[in-house]
Amino acid sequence: MTITERGNGHPPRYHTIGIGAGPSNLSLAALYKGVTTEKLALFDSRPVAGWHTPLLYPGVRMQTGWMKDLVSLVDPRHELTFLNYLVTSGRLYALINSQFDALPRIEYERYLAWATERLGVVNFDCRVDSISITDDGFEVCVDGTPVAQSEHLVLGLGTRPVWPEYVRGLDREQAFIADELGVRLPGLEASKAEPIAVVGGGQTGLECVLRLLGSGFTDIRWLGRNQWFRSIDDSPMANELYRPSHIQFLQGLNRGKRREMIVDSRYSGDAITPGGLRALYQGNYDGLLTLGRFPVTLLPGRDVTSAEQLADGNIRLRCTTPEMPEEHEVRHLVVAAGREHVQAPFDDDLRERIDYDDDGEMLVEPDYSIRWKGMNGHRIFSFNASRYSHGLTNAGLTQLPVRAAIVLNSMFDREIYPISDELCAVKW
């Protein structure tokens, strides 16, 4: 879909505009399509459909089950289920017989692209640089030009990689973010025996280590801040945290207690897949058999505080440990230090109308609407920006259609999609 009216008079008007075309807004668009004839459009800065594409390669697996797609938890008969994708693309039996413990992440990206094409509401290559409020609703600008207006606005902006302050003075040919590893590998062919560090103890850090190990690097240092490289708690009890009933329970707590509980349970989602960690240990042992030593050194409990470019071109990392400061000298550095939320490009007037909490985060209501002044019937909803109000499902994939259904029920002021979660043995 493209904006044919762009630059020709008045911009087109929609009932709802979504900023971002990731899984959250695609789920919304999918459910929206089945309940109203009102017009919806999504705007995305990418040139084509994709989902963390630089981090995808063979062997990378999902952390959620295939039933947790864009629609199934709310409308399993919807045409955009993952199962229908498998059937219509002819992949069903091949995938079943491959007996994956977890779905390949590349497959999930292709599913999203398939759904995007069928929805036909995404405007790609449109980086929204300004959102303003007028008497008629919201106005969205791309490259300084108004391209669309709407009654309501839904933010699904996603995240971007963190580039820590301590690495900003390093040579970017030697120090780079995890998203760049794939394109950098050919240029590192002659450096496979030299030390390379991966900083970041999460899933992305693990996947970088596995990719380096699989590419033949023989001196990999993996540094993480926590006491050990934690794997996800995928127990039945941990999965109770991702049910609508638990999200509803969190809404009844005071802000401080809710934040405390969410922080305490973060490793049920913000951690490493056990299968990935097992693959690393097995690959490392295979390296021991070949080299007579482990090609990967795991360095937990290291909090990197500074980095220095040396005269010989190497990089010196300084870090704290539970015992004493340490230094590690490496040739290259891969930074996998987490991701941060992308801020909405509100203009000054709209930004001043938004209500924020003590941490400077937008106040998000139970229905994912944003508190703001002077709304006059125009609503703003936000996905992925409510971790400490809605819990660990905030930016994950486990409750995509449930969140979208809650937004649609609120937007149209009626129960379009019932959210039922009564058969729960846990009493929170």
Secondary structure, 3 states (H helix, E strand, C coil): CCCCCCCCCCCCEEEEEEECCCHHHHHHHHHHHCCCCCCEEEECCCCCCCCCHHHCCCCCECCCCCCCCCCCCCCCCCCCCHHHHHHHCCCHHHHHHHCCCCCEHHHHHHHHHHHHHHHCCEECCCCEEEEEEECCEEEEEECCEEEEEEEEEEECCCEEECCCHHHCCCCCCCEEEHHHHHHHHHHHHHHCCCCEEEECCCHHHHHHHHHHHHCCCCCEEEECCCCCCCECCCCHHHHHHHCHHHHHHHHCCCHHHHHHHHHHCHHHCCCECHHHHHHHHHHHHHHHHHHCCCCEEEECCCEEEEEEECCCCCEEEEEECCCCCEEEEECEEEECCCEEECCCCECHHHHHHECECCCCCECECCCCEECECCCCCCCEEECCCCHHHHHHHCCCCCCHHHHHHHHHHHHCCCCCCCCCCCCCCCCC
